[in-house]
Amino acid sequence: MSYLLIALLAVPALAAAILWALPAGLGDRVAAIVGSVVSGLVLVGSAVLWWDLIRPRSGPVTLGLAAIGDLPRTLPGKVNAYAETDVSWIPALDVRFHLGVDTISLPLIALTALLVFLCCLYSLKITPRAGRTRSLIALLLVIETGVIGTFASLDLVLFFLFFEVVLIPMWLVIDIWGDDHDAPGRRRAATTFVLMTVFGSALMLLGFLLIHRQAGTFDLEVLGRSPVAGGHGIALAAALLIAVGFAVKMPLWPLHIWLPDAHAKAPTVGSVLLAGVLLKLGSYGMIRILLPVLPDATATIAPYLAGFSTVAIIAGSLACLAQTDLKRLIAYSSVGHMGFIGLGIATMSPEGLSGALYANIAHGIITALLFFLAGAIKDRHDTSDLRVIGRALYARLPRIGGLLTFACLASLGLPGLAGFWGEMLILLGAYHPGDSLPRTTFLVLMVVAGLGAVLTAAYFLKLVRQLNQGDPAEHPAAAFAVDVSRIELITWVPLVVLTVFLGFWPPFLLDQWTFL
């Protein structure tokens, strides 16, 4: 299966190169069809790889988390990575081309493949006004290559390189295909995004170099077996640098300043991938690198990470209550949700980590649906300003209004939908943090985070009331020829189904993470 994993990286990269090499006269629809076929093949390949990984055999495969020695419950022993490729790449720098997956990374790879596929399908009929769909599809495929490569990398330098592959394509997506009514604003948003991300990446790379200085290797399998010991000195400096670098990407307060503008100005497909996939690079990096490689140093900074994450929950929720733009509101909601994920990681407990991993997937699915719906509403009203859109959306666009209500309820954590289980497990993890962590501190943070969950319900219910309810006579239904188009229905249904499925059957994911 190692060849299949390499194909998941090579196929979208080659397809992007071919799209750029084809004549400029290539039709937008042809480019979208090519993107849909290629991303569909990647989705099928990731599903096959995932099934082969979890099908009954000697036991599920996990990687790295067994190195966290201070967890209060017993963790399974470390197992070698699945579909592994490990060859020397740059011997002089001790860099290896080392790829592999496990039950932590493969769900995120499948999520990436799904969202890119849906974005390409969406582009068959709905494209930004700037046109140039061929280049847009090619950039989406490059983003897919970078994200999957990041999730599959088992060498720190390779991880960094794939991490950076995503940066320039997303910058171009925001800058070229962003809000056509505000060219200076979208350029400013794209520039802020790239500068903040480069800043975080530089800190992360410095942390990786410090790890190599202490351990003599960049290989994550070796580092998982022999983590860098000590909660002070170089190990602590490396943990701080890496934590801040990943916190920029998640993002956590106060490093979230790039996110609202990036979401508000990005095209619909850009917002979907930014929230659904790119934010997960930061949280995944913390779980894959920070916890198993620097367990003692991570325990030292965990209370501070939990504190900043809890502030992100409250700050994001309060910001949502004050928003008048639909896309900015959803963007700030992501700050709060990623704050919950950061809190779960900081607990260093099986419950908290399982909750963080589950919330990663659930947030990617639900927020992608929210941004698709926000894009549809913006397309029909030519704005995402809630004051201009007005009220009675359910009367004017009943299907979109109903789906928006569904997505809001899922995002606020309604039991029976995907958003509930992650937050519940994270709060449980804060109640039972790692043995070396201050329990009183985490109990206080758990209570504050619980208040954040109440605020989350408040701003989403306010949004539903503000948009869906009201006098339909103010905006007659005849103003819109189409409620939900066929391509929108095809694109959104898989996200709705997954939201319900993961809400009713959480063991589908939880049973794969054997550290719970």
VEXDREN-2710 file (C-alpha; in Angstrom, 1 decimal):
% VEXDREN-2710
k/r/px/py/pz
1/MET/0.0/0.0/0.0
2/SER/3.0/2.3/0.1
3/TYR/2.6/2.9/-3.6
4/LEU/-1.0/3.9/-3.1
5/LEU/0.0/6.5/-0.6
6/ILE/2.7/7.9/-3.0
7/ALA/0.0/8.0/-5.7
8/LEU/-2.2/10.1/-3.5
9/LEU/0.5/12.7/-3.5
10/ALA/1.7/12.3/-7.1
11/VAL/-1.7/12.2/-9.0
12/PRO/-3.0/15.6/-7.9
13/ALA/0.4/17.2/-8.3
14/LEU/0.8/15.8/-11.8
15/ALA/-2.8/16.8/-12.7
16/ALA/-2.1/20.4/-11.5
17/ALA/1.0/20.6/-13.7
18/ILE/-0.9/19.2/-16.7
19/LEU/-3.7/21.8/-16.2
20/TRP/-1.2/24.6/-16.2
21/ALA/0.6/23.2/-19.3
22/LEU/-2.6/22.9/-21.4
23/PRO/-3.5/25.7/-23.8
24/ALA/-5.0/28.8/-22.3
25/GLY/-8.2/28.3/-24.3
26/LEU/-9.1/25.2/-22.3
27/GLY/-12.7/25.6/-21.1
28/ASP/-13.5/26.2/-17.4
29/ARG/-15.9/23.3/-17.4
30/VAL/-13.2/20.9/-18.8
31/ALA/-10.8/22.0/-16.1
32/ALA/-13.4/21.5/-13.4
33/ILE/-14.2/18.0/-14.8
34/VAL/-10.5/17.1/-14.8
35/GLY/-10.2/18.4/-11.2
36/SER/-13.3/16.4/-10.2
37/VAL/-12.0/13.2/-11.7
38/VAL/-8.6/13.5/-10.2
39/SER/-9.8/14.5/-6.8
40/GLY/-12.4/11.7/-7.0
41/LEU/-9.6/9.2/-7.6
42/VAL/-7.7/10.5/-4.6
43/LEU/-10.8/10.2/-2.5
44/VAL/-11.3/6.6/-3.6
45/GLY/-7.6/5.8/-3.0
46/SER/-7.8/7.3/0.5
47/ALA/-10.9/5.3/1.3
48/VAL/-9.2/2.1/0.1
49/LEU/-6.1/2.9/2.2
50/TRP/-8.2/3.6/5.2
51/TRP/-10.2/0.4/4.8
52/ASP/-7.1/-1.7/4.4
53/LEU/-5.7/-0.1/7.6
54/ILE/-8.7/-0.7/9.9
55/ARG/-9.9/-4.0/8.5
56/PRO/-9.7/-6.8/11.1
57/ARG/-6.2/-8.2/11.6
58/SER/-3.9/-8.3/14.6
59/GLY/-5.1/-4.9/15.8
60/PRO/-5.4/-1.2/14.9
61/VAL/-2.3/0.7/14.0
62/THR/-1.3/3.8/16.0
63/LEU/1.9/5.8/15.9
64/GLY/3.7/8.0/18.3
65/LEU/1.2/8.7/21.0
66/ALA/2.5/5.8/23.1
67/ALA/5.5/8.0/23.9
68/ILE/3.3/10.2/26.1
69/GLY/4.4/8.6/29.4
70/ASP/2.5/10.8/31.8
71/LEU/-1.0/9.9/30.7
72/PRO/-3.2/8.5/33.6
73/ARG/-4.3/5.5/31.7
74/THR/-2.3/2.8/30.0
75/LEU/-1.5/3.4/26.3
76/PRO/-0.8/0.7/23.7
77/GLY/2.7/0.0/22.6
78/LYS/4.0/1.7/19.5
79/VAL/3.4/0.0/16.1
80/ASN/5.2/0.8/12.9
81/ALA/3.5/3.1/10.4
82/TYR/1.3/1.7/7.7
83/ALA/2.0/2.1/4.0
84/GLU/5.4/3.2/4.9
85/THR/8.1/4.6/2.5
86/ASP/11.4/5.3/4.0
87/VAL/14.4/6.2/1.8
88/SER/17.4/8.5/2.3
89/TRP/16.8/11.8/0.6
90/ILE/19.4/14.3/1.7
91/PRO/22.1/12.4/3.6
92/ALA/24.2/15.4/4.4
93/LEU/21.4/17.0/6.3
94/ASP/20.1/13.7/7.7
95/VAL/16.7/14.2/5.9
96/ARG/14.7/11.2/4.8
97/PHE/11.8/10.8/2.4
98/HIS/9.7/9.0/5.1
99/LEU/6.0/8.6/4.6
100/GLY/3.4/6.6/6.5
101/VAL/-0.1/6.8/7.9
102/ASP/-2.1/5.5/10.9
103/THR/-5.5/5.9/12.3
104/ILE/-4.7/9.5/13.4
105/SER/-3.6/10.8/10.0
106/LEU/-5.8/8.8/7.6
107/PRO/-9.2/10.3/8.7
108/LEU/-7.7/13.7/8.0
109/ILE/-6.4/12.6/4.7
110/ALA/-9.8/11.3/3.8
111/LEU/-11.4/14.5/4.9
112/THR/-9.0/16.5/2.7
113/ALA/-9.7/14.3/-0.3
114/LEU/-13.5/14.7/0.3
115/LEU/-13.5/18.5/0.6
116/VAL/-11.2/19.0/-2.4
117/PHE/-13.4/16.7/-4.5
118/LEU/-16.6/18.6/-3.4
119/CYS/-14.9/21.9/-4.2
120/CYS/-14.0/20.7/-7.7
121/LEU/-17.6/19.4/-8.2
122/TYR/-18.9/22.8/-7.0
123/SER/-16.8/24.5/-9.5
124/LEU/-18.5/22.7/-12.4
125/LYS/-21.3/25.1/-12.2
126/ILE/-20.4/27.8/-9.7
127/THR/-17.1/29.7/-10.2
128/PRO/-15.8/33.1/-8.9
129/ARG/-16.4/36.1/-11.1
130/ALA/-12.7/36.4/-11.7
131/GLY/-12.9/33.3/-13.9
132/ARG/-9.6/31.5/-14.7
133/THR/-11.1/28.3/-13.4
134/ARG/-8.3/26.2/-14.8
135/SER/-5.7/27.9/-12.6
136/LEU/-8.0/27.8/-9.6
137/ILE/-8.5/24.0/-9.9
138/ALA/-4.8/23.5/-10.4
139/LEU/-4.1/25.4/-7.2
140/LEU/-6.7/23.4/-5.3
141/LEU/-4.9/20.2/-6.4
142/VAL/-1.6/21.6/-5.2
143/ILE/-3.2/22.4/-1.9
144/GLU/-4.4/18.8/-1.7
145/THR/-0.9/17.5/-2.4
146/GLY/0.6/19.7/0.3
147/VAL/-2.0/18.8/3.0
148/ILE/-1.9/15.1/2.4
149/GLY/1.9/15.2/2.3
150/THR/1.9/17.0/5.7
151/PHE/-0.4/14.4/7.3
152/ALA/1.7/11.5/5.9
153/SER/5.2/12.9/6.7
154/LEU/7.3/11.1/9.2
155/ASP/10.3/13.3/8.9
156/LEU/10.3/16.7/10.4
157/VAL/12.0/18.5/7.4
158/LEU/9.6/16.7/5.0
159/PHE/6.7/17.7/7.2
160/PHE/7.9/21.3/7.1
161/LEU/8.2/21.3/3.3
162/PHE/4.8/19.9/2.7
163/PHE/3.4/22.3/5.3
164/GLU/4.9/25.2/3.2
165/VAL/3.6/23.8/-0.1
166/VAL/0.1/24.9/1.0
167/LEU/1.0/28.5/1.7
168/ILE/1.5/30.1/-1.7
169/PRO/-1.5/28.4/-3.5
170/MET/-3.9/29.5/-0.7
171/TRP/-2.5/33.0/-0.8
172/LEU/-3.2/33.1/-4.6
173/VAL/-6.7/31.7/-4.1
174/ILE/-7.5/34.6/-1.7
175/ASP/-5.7/37.3/-3.7
176/ILE/-7.0/36.5/-7.2
177/TRP/-10.4/34.9/-6.6
178/GLY/-11.4/36.6/-3.4
179/ASP/-14.1/39.3/-2.8
180/ASP/-14.4/41.1/-6.2
181/HIS/-16.1/44.1/-4.5
182/ASP/-13.1/44.8/-2.3
183/ALA/-9.8/44.3/-4.1
184/PRO/-7.7/46.2/-1.5
185/GLY/-9.3/44.2/1.3
186/ARG/-8.7/40.8/-0.3
187/ARG/-5.1/41.7/-1.0
188/ARG/-4.6/42.8/2.6
189/ALA/-6.2/39.6/3.8
190/ALA/-4.0/37.5/1.6
191/THR/-0.9/39.3/2.7
192/THR/-1.7/39.1/6.3
193/PHE/-2.4/35.3/5.9
194/VAL/1.0/34.7/4.2
195/LEU/3.0/36.9/6.6
196/MET/1.5/35.3/9.8
197/THR/1.8/31.8/8.4
198/VAL/5.5/32.4/7.4
199/PHE/6.1/33.7/10.9
200/GLY/4.6/30.6/12.5
201/SER/6.5/28.3/10.1
202/ALA/9.9/30.0/10.9
203/LEU/9.3/29.4/14.6
204/MET/8.3/25.8/13.9
205/LEU/11.4/25.2/11.9
206/LEU/13.6/26.6/14.6
207/GLY/12.0/24.2/17.0
208/PHE/12.6/21.3/14.7
209/LEU/16.3/22.2/14.5
210/LEU/16.5/22.3/18.3
211/ILE/15.0/18.8/18.4
212/HIS/17.6/17.6/15.9
213/ARG/20.3/19.1/18.1
214/GLN/19.1/17.2/21.1
215/ALA/18.1/13.9/19.5
216/GLY/20.3/13.8/16.4
217/THR/17.5/12.9/14.0
218/PHE/14.5/14.3/12.3
219/ASP/12.7/10.9/12.0
220/LEU/9.4/10.9/13.9
221/GLU/9.4/7.1/14.4
222/VAL/12.8/7.3/16.0
223/LEU/11.7/10.3/18.1
224/GLY/8.6/8.5/19.1
225/ARG/10.6/5.6/20.5
226/SER/13.2/7.9/22.1
227/PRO/11.6/11.3/22.9
228/VAL/13.5/14.3/24.0
229/ALA/13.5/14.2/27.8
230/GLY/13.3/17.2/30.1
231/GLY/10.9/20.0/30.7
232/HIS/13.4/22.9/30.6
233/GLY/16.4/24.2/28.6
234/ILE/16.5/23.4/24.9
235/ALA/13.6/20.9/25.1
236/LEU/11.4/23.6/26.6
237/ALA/12.5/26.2/24.0
238/ALA/11.8/23.7/21.2
239/ALA/8.3/23.0/22.6
240/LEU/7.5/26.8/22.9
241/LEU/8.6/27.5/19.4
242/ILE/6.7/24.6/17.9
243/ALA/3.6/25.3/20.0
244/VAL/3.5/28.9/18.9
245/GLY/4.2/27.9/15.3
246/PHE/1.2/25.5/15.2
247/ALA/-0.9/28.0/17.2
248/VAL/-0.6/30.4/14.4
249/LYS/-2.0/27.9/12.0
250/MET/-4.9/26.6/14.2
251/PRO/-5.2/29.6/15.1
252/LEU/-5.4/30.3/18.8
253/TRP/-5.8/33.6/20.5
254/PRO/-4.1/36.1/20.1
255/LEU/-2.5/34.7/16.9
256/HIS/-5.9/34.5/15.1
257/ILE/-5.8/38.0/13.6
258/TRP/-5.3/36.7/10.0
259/LEU/-8.3/34.4/10.0
260/PRO/-11.5/36.5/9.9
261/ASP/-10.3/38.6/6.9
262/ALA/-8.9/35.6/5.1
263/HIS/-12.3/33.8/5.4
264/ALA/-14.4/36.9/4.6
265/LYS/-12.4/37.7/1.5
266/ALA/-11.7/34.2/0.2
267/PRO/-14.0/32.6/-2.5
268/THR/-16.3/29.9/-1.3
269/VAL/-14.0/27.0/-2.1
270/GLY/-11.1/28.8/-0.5
271/SER/-13.1/29.3/2.7
272/VAL/-14.1/25.7/2.7
273/LEU/-10.6/24.4/2.4
274/LEU/-9.1/27.0/4.8
275/ALA/-11.5/26.1/7.6
276/GLY/-12.1/22.4/6.8
277/VAL/-8.5/21.4/6.1
278/LEU/-5.8/24.0/6.6
279/LEU/-6.6/24.8/10.2
280/LYS/-6.2/21.1/11.0
281/LEU/-2.5/21.2/10.1
282/GLY/-1.8/23.1/13.3
283/SER/-3.8/20.8/15.6
284/TYR/-2.5/17.7/13.9
285/GLY/1.1/18.9/14.3
286/MET/0.6/19.4/18.0
287/ILE/-0.7/15.8/18.4
288/ARG/1.8/14.2/16.0
289/ILE/5.0/16.1/17.0
290/LEU/4.6/18.2/20.2
291/LEU/3.1/15.5/22.5
292/PRO/5.1/12.4/21.6
293/VAL/8.5/14.0/20.8
294/LEU/8.6/16.5/23.7
295/PRO/6.4/15.0/26.4
296/ASP/8.1/16.6/29.4
297/ALA/8.4/20.0/27.9
298/THR/4.8/19.8/26.6
299/ALA/3.6/19.0/30.2
300/THR/5.4/22.2/31.3
301/ILE/3.6/24.5/28.8
302/ALA/0.3/22.6/28.8
303/PRO/-1.5/24.8/31.4
304/TYR/-0.5/27.9/29.4
305/LEU/-1.7/26.3/26.1
306/ALA/-4.9/25.4/27.8
307/GLY/-5.3/28.9/29.1
308/PHE/-4.8/30.5/25.7
309/SER/-7.2/27.9/24.2
310/THR/-9.9/28.8/26.7
311/VAL/-9.5/32.5/26.0
312/ALA/-9.9/31.6/22.3
313/ILE/-13.2/29.9/23.1
314/ILE/-14.6/32.9/24.9
315/ALA/-13.1/35.6/22.7
316/GLY/-14.3/33.8/19.5
317/SER/-17.8/33.5/20.9
318/LEU/-18.0/37.1/22.0
319/ALA/-16.7/38.2/18.6
320/CYS/-19.4/36.2/16.9
321/LEU/-22.1/37.9/18.9
322/ALA/-20.9/41.3/17.6
323/GLN/-20.6/40.3/13.9
324/THR/-22.7/41.7/11.1
325/ASP/-21.0/39.7/8.3
326/LEU/-22.0/36.0/7.9
327/LYS/-18.6/34.8/6.7
328/ARG/-16.7/36.6/9.5
329/LEU/-19.1/35.2/12.0
330/ILE/-18.4/31.6/10.9
331/ALA/-14.7/32.5/10.8
332/TYR/-14.7/33.6/14.4
333/SER/-16.7/30.5/15.4
334/SER/-13.7/28.5/14.1
335/VAL/-11.5/30.4/16.5
336/GLY/-13.7/29.1/19.3
337/HIS/-13.9/25.6/18.0
338/MET/-10.2/25.3/17.5
339/GLY/-9.8/26.7/21.0
340/PHE/-11.7/23.6/22.2
341/ILE/-9.3/21.4/20.2
342/GLY/-6.3/23.2/21.8
343/LEU/-7.8/22.6/25.2
344/GLY/-8.2/18.9/24.5
345/ILE/-4.6/18.6/23.3
346/ALA/-3.4/20.5/26.4
347/THR/-5.1/18.0/28.8
348/MET/-2.7/15.3/27.7
349/SER/-5.3/12.7/28.6
350/PRO/-6.8/10.0/26.4
351/GLU/-10.3/11.6/26.7
352/GLY/-9.0/15.0/25.7
353/LEU/-6.9/13.8/22.8
354/SER/-9.8/11.6/21.5
355/GLY/-12.1/14.7/21.8
356/ALA/-9.6/16.9/20.0
357/LEU/-9.2/14.3/17.1
358/TYR/-12.9/13.9/16.9
359/ALA/-13.6/17.6/16.9
360/ASN/-11.0/18.1/14.2
361/ILE/-13.0/15.9/11.8
362/ALA/-16.4/17.2/12.9
363/HIS/-15.3/20.8/12.6
364/GLY/-14.0/20.2/9.2
365/ILE/-17.2/18.7/8.0
366/ILE/-19.7/21.1/9.7
367/THR/-17.7/24.3/9.0
368/ALA/-17.3/23.3/5.3
369/LEU/-21.0/23.0/5.1
370/LEU/-21.5/26.4/6.8
371/PHE/-19.1/28.1/4.3
372/PHE/-20.8/26.4/1.3
373/LEU/-24.1/27.8/2.6
374/ALA/-22.6/31.2/3.3
375/GLY/-21.3/31.2/-0.3
376/ALA/-24.7/30.3/-1.6
377/ILE/-26.4/33.1/0.4
378/LYS/-23.8/35.6/-0.7
379/ASP/-24.1/34.6/-4.4
380/ARG/-27.9/35.2/-4.2
381/HIS/-27.7/38.5/-2.3
382/ASP/-24.4/39.7/-3.7
383/THR/-23.2/40.3/-0.1
384/SER/-22.6/38.5/3.1
385/ASP/-23.6/41.5/5.2
386/LEU/-26.4/40.3/7.5
387/ARG/-28.0/43.7/7.6
388/VAL/-28.4/43.8/3.8
389/ILE/-29.5/40.2/3.5
390/GLY/-32.3/40.8/5.9
391/ARG/-34.7/38.4/7.6
392/ALA/-37.1/35.7/6.6
393/LEU/-34.5/33.7/4.7
394/TYR/-36.5/30.5/5.4
395/ALA/-39.5/31.9/3.6
396/ARG/-37.5/33.1/0.6
397/LEU/-35.0/30.2/0.4
398/PRO/-36.5/27.4/2.5
399/ARG/-34.0/24.7/1.7
400/ILE/-31.0/26.9/2.2
401/GLY/-32.6/28.3/5.4
402/GLY/-33.3/24.8/6.7
403/LEU/-29.8/23.6/5.9
404/LEU/-28.3/26.6/7.6
405/THR/-30.3/25.9/10.7
406/PHE/-29.1/22.3/10.6
407/ALA/-25.5/23.3/10.3
408/CYS/-25.7/25.8/13.1
409/LEU/-27.3/23.3/15.4
410/ALA/-24.5/20.8/14.5
411/SER/-21.8/23.4/15.1
412/LEU/-23.2/24.5/18.5
413/GLY/-22.9/20.8/19.6
414/LEU/-26.5/19.5/19.5
415/PRO/-26.5/15.9/20.8
416/GLY/-27.0/13.4/17.9
417/LEU/-24.9/15.5/15.5
418/ALA/-21.2/15.4/14.9
419/GLY/-20.3/18.5/16.8
420/PHE/-21.4/17.1/20.2
421/TRP/-18.9/14.3/20.9
422/GLY/-15.7/16.1/20.5
423/GLU/-16.5/18.9/22.9
424/MET/-18.0/16.5/25.4
425/LEU/-14.8/14.4/25.5
426/ILE/-12.6/17.5/25.6
427/LEU/-14.5/18.8/28.7
428/LEU/-14.2/15.3/30.2
429/GLY/-10.4/15.4/29.5
430/ALA/-10.1/18.7/31.3
431/TYR/-11.8/17.1/34.3
432/HIS/-9.3/14.3/34.1
433/PRO/-6.0/15.9/32.9
434/GLY/-2.7/14.2/32.7
435/ASP/-1.2/13.1/36.1
436/SER/1.5/15.7/36.0
437/LEU/-0.8/18.6/35.3
438/PRO/-2.5/20.9/37.8
439/ARG/-6.0/19.5/38.2
440/THR/-7.5/22.6/39.9
441/THR/-6.4/24.8/37.0
442/PHE/-7.9/22.5/34.4
443/LEU/-11.2/22.3/36.4
444/VAL/-11.4/26.1/36.3
445/LEU/-10.7/26.1/32.6
446/MET/-13.3/23.4/32.1
447/VAL/-16.0/25.6/33.7
448/VAL/-15.0/28.6/31.6
449/ALA/-14.9/26.5/28.4
450/GLY/-18.4/25.2/29.4
451/LEU/-19.6/28.8/29.5
452/GLY/-18.0/29.2/26.0
453/ALA/-20.2/26.3/24.8
454/VAL/-23.2/28.3/26.1
455/LEU/-22.1/31.4/24.2
456/THR/-21.6/29.2/21.1
457/ALA/-25.3/28.2/21.3
458/ALA/-26.2/31.8/21.9
459/TYR/-24.6/33.3/18.8
460/PHE/-25.7/30.5/16.5
461/LEU/-29.3/30.7/17.7
462/LYS/-29.1/34.5/17.3
463/LEU/-27.9/33.9/13.7
464/VAL/-30.8/31.5/12.9
465/ARG/-33.3/34.0/14.4
466/GLN/-31.8/36.9/12.6
467/LEU/-31.7/35.3/9.2
468/ASN/-34.5/32.8/9.1
469/GLN/-37.3/34.4/11.1
470/GLY/-39.2/37.6/10.2
471/ASP/-41.8/38.8/7.8
472/PRO/-41.5/37.2/4.4
473/ALA/-43.3/40.1/2.8
474/GLU/-40.2/42.2/3.2
475/HIS/-38.3/40.0/0.7
476/PRO/-40.7/38.1/-1.6
477/ALA/-39.7/34.6/-2.7
478/ALA/-40.0/35.6/-6.4
479/ALA/-36.7/37.6/-6.0
480/PHE/-34.8/34.3/-6.3
481/ALA/-35.3/31.9/-9.2
482/VAL/-33.4/29.0/-7.6
483/ASP/-33.4/27.9/-3.9
484/VAL/-30.8/25.0/-4.1
485/SER/-29.4/24.1/-7.4
486/ARG/-28.6/20.5/-8.4
487/ILE/-24.8/20.9/-8.1
488/GLU/-25.2/22.5/-4.7
489/LEU/-27.4/19.6/-3.5
490/ILE/-24.8/17.1/-4.8
491/THR/-22.1/19.0/-3.0
492/TRP/-23.8/19.5/0.3
493/VAL/-25.6/16.1/0.8
494/PRO/-22.3/14.2/1.7
495/LEU/-21.5/16.7/4.4
496/VAL/-25.0/16.5/5.9
497/VAL/-24.9/12.7/5.9
498/LEU/-21.5/12.6/7.6
499/THR/-22.7/15.1/10.2
500/VAL/-25.6/12.8/11.1
501/PHE/-23.6/9.6/10.8
502/LEU/-20.8/10.8/13.1
503/GLY/-23.4/12.1/15.5
504/PHE/-25.1/8.8/15.8
505/TRP/-22.1/6.5/15.5
506/PRO/-19.0/8.0/17.2
507/PRO/-17.4/4.6/17.7
508/PHE/-16.6/4.6/14.0
509/LEU/-13.7/7.0/14.8
510/LEU/-13.3/6.5/18.5
511/ASP/-12.7/2.8/18.3
512/GLN/-9.8/3.4/16.0
513/TRP/-7.9/5.5/18.6
514/THR/-6.8/2.8/21.0
515/PHE/-5.4/5.2/23.6
516/LEU/-9.0/5.9/24.9
END
